[in-house]
Amino acid sequence: MTSDNGRLKASIMPWVGLGILIVFSLWSFLDKQMFGLLLTQIADSLQLSDTKMGTLQGVAFSLTYSTGVLLTGWLVDRYSPRLVIFWGVMFWSLSAAASGLANSFGSMFLARAGVGLGEAALMPAAFALMAALLPRDKLSFATGAFNLGNNLGGIVAFLFGGQVIASLVSHGGITLPVVGHVLPWQAAFIATGLPGVLLAFLIFAVPWNKPDRSAGSRYSAENTSWAAFGAFVRQNARLVVGHIMAAGFLGTMTYAVISWSATFLVRTFDWTPAEVGAVLALGVGCGGVANLVLGALCDYLRRRGVLDSIHWVYIASTLIGIPLTYLTFVVAKGWIVVPLYALVWMVPNSWGAFNSAPLLIAPSHFHGKIIAVQTTVVGIMGLGFAPLLVGVITDYVFHDKSQVGHSISLATAVCGTIAIGLTLIARTRMADAVRAVEAATPAKA
């Protein structure tokens, strides 16, 4: 009986660990979505242009995020990923709360930069934990499930966040001890930031076996160095560079939608925060389902010999997504935008399983670094460049704030087309790389 209980615990705990990582994914996305919901109020309160708001959503966050994630990638391959996540969650939660105390473009920029630095810890450490805990033939599903946390965070933000914002607006804000009176958008940041300080302790419930880091071992300082990783990349440049750059353009496409959807709905249809929140929640909820389904599909096809299934699945979804985005943000009028918006989330913007490719093509002692590099590229291009890109197109191409939907569609079409081309280049080497790593990796139960 004891051995049966032990085997049951051993089989369940990796999935419990994945569930905890999904919670952190949810929490990190909650803050980013709250900023999008509050964008109009922040802009009006601080008197900021669309270009400056795009800078706050993107550049302020991505500068520190992109730098911090490279450091995190090295830390994950050398030290405990659980500690990396713990300190990261603590720091981004405090910085998110500090966003509620900002009273100028400069102070908001610093607060958002702090959030970016803290969140830099999550992706490399979480993916390294998933690869260590779960079988390889479940990794696409697992990374899709991890991205489900983003979708759940969006639902929480859009449904409950919209209601909280509406309530705070009706009361004109709240008065806090020491701080005094704060505006509704400031109170929302404080309310969503501080609970993360307690949430950080959940990471210690995730299983983790410290690997052998003695001299000469796979995880030794010499074999996990950036120089050793650079040699691996040079040997697999077409695959690694092609895939990572494709992820960057997919990220740009997705964050163009994420960061400006709320503003599009308000400017185009004059909907209330609660109405906008409900529509956005529907979209990200459908995206969560799609992340699981597409991840499971990638795993299913790979188990049946299609070793480059990840690339084929996302080439198809992006091809469908480009015209679908145009229909949603340019052509659709009235209520029809609601189901179309849900489809936009289900097809081109649910690419969590795409992130599993680096875990399948790189040896385990490089997982932290390869995810860090991919996350850096996505951070710069998606989180950093995409919000600014849409703002600049609106301000300087269309010269009309009501045309933000056209800007989203144009950004999606260009970035999606480039992503498809890069993915086609990368997929030619995918199968060989998967075979090579599988031959050198012991199977998990």
N, C-alpha and C positions, 0 to 999 in steps of 0.2 A: 504493500500500500504506500509506504514511504517513497519507494522508487517511482511508483506511478504518479504520485503527487509532484515529485521532483521533475519528471518528464513533462507533466501538464504545465507546471510553472515555467519550465524552460521554453515550451512552445508558445505560451501566452505572453510572456513578458516582452518579447520583441515588439509585439503588436501594441501592448500597453505603452511601450516607449514611443512608438510611432504616434499614438494618440496624444501623448504629452507634447511631442514636437509639433503636432498640428495645432495645439492650443497656442503655442508660441507664435506660429505662423499667423494664426487668427489675430493675436494681439498686435503684432507688428503691422498688419494690414489695416487694422482698425484706425490707427492714427493717421495713416496716409489718406484713407477715405474720409475721415472727419475733416481733414484740411480741405478736400475737394468740396464737401458739403458747405463748409464755412467760407469758401473763397469769396463770395460776393460780400458777405458781412465784413470780412477782414479788409478787402479792398476799399469798401466805403469808409470804414473806420479809420484806416491808416492812409487813405487817399493815394492808392497805388494803381498804376496802369496794368493792363493785361501782361505786358512784357515783364514788369516787376513781379507780378503774381506768378508768372511762369518761371521766373528765376527762383522764387521762394519754393515753389513746388518741386523744381528740378535741380537747378545748379546748387543751391544752398545745401540740399540733402546729399547730392551725388558727389560733391567734392570730398567730403570726409568719408562718405560711404565707400567710394572707390579706393581711396587710400587705405582705409581701415581694413577692408576686406582682404587685401593682399597680406597685411600683417597677420590677420586672422588665419589665412590659409597656411602660413608657416607655423603658427602656434598650434593649429589643429593636428598637423603631422608630427609635432614634437611633444605636445602636452595633452592633457585631458580636454576633449571637446566639451565635456559637461561644465567645467570651470569657465571656459571661454563663453559659453552661452549664458551662464549665471551672471557674470559681470556685464555682458552686453545688454541683457534685459534690464538690469538695474539702471544702467546709464541711459538707455533710450527712454525708459519710463520717466525718469526725473527730467530729462530734456523735453519730453512731450508736455509735461506739466508746466515747464518753464515757458513754453510757447504761449500759454495763457496769461503770462505776465508781460508779454512783449507790448511795447507802445510805439514802435517805429519800425521801418524797414530793416535797419541795422540790427536791432535786438531780436526781431523775428528771424533774421538770417542766421544769427548765432544759435538760436534755439533749434532751428531746423537742422543746422549743421551738427549739433549734438545728437539729435535723433539719428541722423545718418551714421555717425560714428558708432553708436551703440548697436544699431541694427546690422552693421557690418559683420558682427559676430555670428549671426544666426545661420545663414545659408551654408558656409563651408563646414561648420561644426555639425549642423543637423544632417547634412548629406553624408558626412563621414560616419556618423552614428548609424544612419539607416543602412549604409553599405556594410557596416560591421555586424549589424543585428539580423538582417534579413537575407534570404536566398536571392541569388542574382536574377532568377526568373520571376521575381516579384518586385524588382526595383522600379520598373516603369509605373506599376500600380502605386507603389509606395510614394514616389515623387509626385505622382498625380494627386494622391491623397494629401500629401504635405501642402500642395497648392490649394487643395480644398480648404485648408485653414484660411488662406487669403479670401476665398469666396465667402466663408462663414463670417470672417471679419467684416467683409463688405455688407453682408446681411445685417449684422448687429449694428453697424454704423448707419445704414440706410433706413432700417425700420425703427430701431430704438433711438439712434442718434437723431434722426429727423424729428421724432416726437420730443426728445429732450430739448433740442434746439428751439422747437416751436414753443415749448413751455417756458424756457428761459427768456425767449423774446417777449412773450406775453407779460412776464414779470419784470422785464427791464434789466435782467441780470440778477446777481446775488451778492450778498455781503459776506466776506470771509474774515475770520480772525486774523489780525496782523496785516493782512493784505488790504482789507477794506473792500469797497465796492468794485466788482468786475463786470464787464459787459457780457452778454450772452455767449458770444463766441469764445471769450477768454475762459468763462466757467466751464464750457464744454471740453476744452483742452485739459484743464486741471482734473476734471472728473474722469477722463479716459486715461490720463497718464499715471496718476499716483497708484492705482491698484496693481500695476505691473511690478512694483517693488516687492510685494508679497508673492506674486505669481512666480517670480524668478526661482524660488526655492523648489518648485516642482521638478526642475531638471535633475535633481539628485535621486529621483525615483526611476530614472532611465537606466537600464543595465549598461555596464561598461567594463570590459576586461582590458586592463592595461597591457599593451603589447610589449614584446621584448625589444628594448632599445639599446642593447649592448653593442659594442663595437663589432662590425661585420654583419650584423643582422639587417634584415630588410628595413627596419624602422630606425636604424642608427642615424646619427647626425649627418654622416657622409652621404648615405643613400637617400635621405629626405631633404637634401639641400636644394636651393634654387638652381644651382649649377647642374645637378643630376636631373632635375625636372626639365631644365632647358634642353638637355641632350635628348630626353624623351620627346619633347615637342618637335625638335628638329628632325627626328627620325619619322615623325608622323605629322608633318606640317600640313599637308593637304587636308587631312581629316580633322585635326585639332583646330587649326586656324579657321577652316571653312565652317565647321560646326559652331564654334564660339562666335564668329562674326554673324552667322545666321541667327543665333540666339539674340545677339544685340539688336538686329533689325526687327526681329519678332517682338522684342521688348519695346522698341520705339513705337511700333504699330499698336501694341496693346496699351501702353501708357498714354498714347495720344487719345485713346478712347476713355481710359480710366480717369485721367486728370481733368477732362473738360466735359464729360457727359452731363454732370449736374448743371453746369453753366449753360450748356446747349439747351437743356430742357427748360430752364428758367427763361432764357432769352427768347426761345422760339415759341413756347407755349404759355409762358407766364404762370407756371405751376407753383404751388406752395412748397416749402421744404418737406412737408409730410408726403405730398403727392410725388415729388421727385424721389424721395427716399424709398417709397414703395416700388417705383419703377426700377430704380437701380438695384434694389434688393432682389427683385425678380430676375434681373439680368445676371447678377453674380451667383444667385442660387442655381440657375440653369448652368452657369459656368462650372460650378462645383460638381454637378452631376457629370458634365462632359469630361472634366479632369479625371474622374474615376473610370469612366467608360473608355476614353481614349488610352489611358494608361493600361487598363486591362487588355485592350485590343493590341497594343504594342507587345505586351508580354505573350499573349496568345499566338500572335504571328511569329514571334521570335522562337517560341518553343516548337513551332512547326517548320523551322528552318529559314524563315525570312529574317536574317540577322540584321538587316538594315531597315527593319519595319518602322522604327522611330522616325526615320527620315521620310519614308513614303507616306506615312499617316499625316505628317504635318505639311508636306508639300500639298497634299490633297485638301487639307483643311484651310490652308492659306489661299489656294486658288478659289475656293468657294467663298472665303471671307471677304475678299477685296470688293467684288460687286455687291455683296450683302451689306457691307458697311456703307457703300454709296447709297443704296436704297434707303437705309435707315436714317442717315444724317442729312441727306439732300432731298430725296424724292418723297419720302413718307410725310403724310399730313395727319394731324389729329391722333386718334387712339391707335391707329395701325402701327405707330412707332413702337408701341409697347411689345407686341410679340416679335417684331423685327429686332428690337434691341436685345431680347432674350436670345434670339438666334445668333446675333453677333457675338454674344458671350459664349455660346455653346460651340461655335465652329472655329473662328480664327483666334480667339483670345483665351483658350483653355489649353495652354501648351506646357503644363506642369511635367508631363511625361517626357517632353523633349529634353528636360534637364537631367534625365537619367543616363543619357548617352555617355557623358564623361566618366561616370562610375563603371561603365561597361568596357570602355576602351583604355582606361588607365589602370596601372597597378595600384593596389590599395594604399601603398605608402605615398602616393601622389594625389590621393583623393581630395585632401584639403586644398592643395595648391591649384589643381585643375578647376575645381568648383569656384575657388577664389578668383581665378582669372576670368572665368565665364561670368561670374557675378559682377566683377568689376566692369566688364564690357557692357553688360546689361544695365548696370547702375549708371554708367556714363551716358549711354545711348538712350536707354528707356527712361529711367527715373530722372536723369539730368537733362537730356536733350529734348525728349518728346514734349513735355509741357511747354518748354520755351519755344519749340518749333511751331506748335499750334498757335501760340500767342503771337509770334512774329508773323506767321502767314496771315492771321486775322488782321493785325495792325498794318502791315506793309504790303500785302498782296491784294487782299480784298478791301482794305480800308473801311471795314464795316463790322462792328461787333456782332451784328445779327447773323453774320455769315460764318460763325464759328463751326457749324456743321460741315460746311464746304472745306474748311481747313482740316478738320479731323479726317474727312474722306480722302483728301489729297495726300495727307501724310501717310495714311494707311496704304493707299495704292502704291506709292513710290517705295516705301519701306518693305511692304509685303512682296513686291516683285523682286527686289534685291535679295530678300531672305530666301525665296524659292531658288534663285540662281545659285546662291552659296550652298544651300542644302544639297542640290544636285551634284555640286562639285565634291562635297564632303562624303556623300553616301558611297562613292566608288571605292573607298577604302574601309568602310565601316565593318563589313563582314570579316575581313582578314584580321582586323584589330580585335574584334570580339572573340574570335577563335583563339588568338594568341594569348589573351588574358585568361580565358577560361581554362586553357591547357595548363596554366601556371598557378591557378587558384583552387584551393581545396573547396569542395562543395559543402554547402551548409544544409543541415536537415530541414 
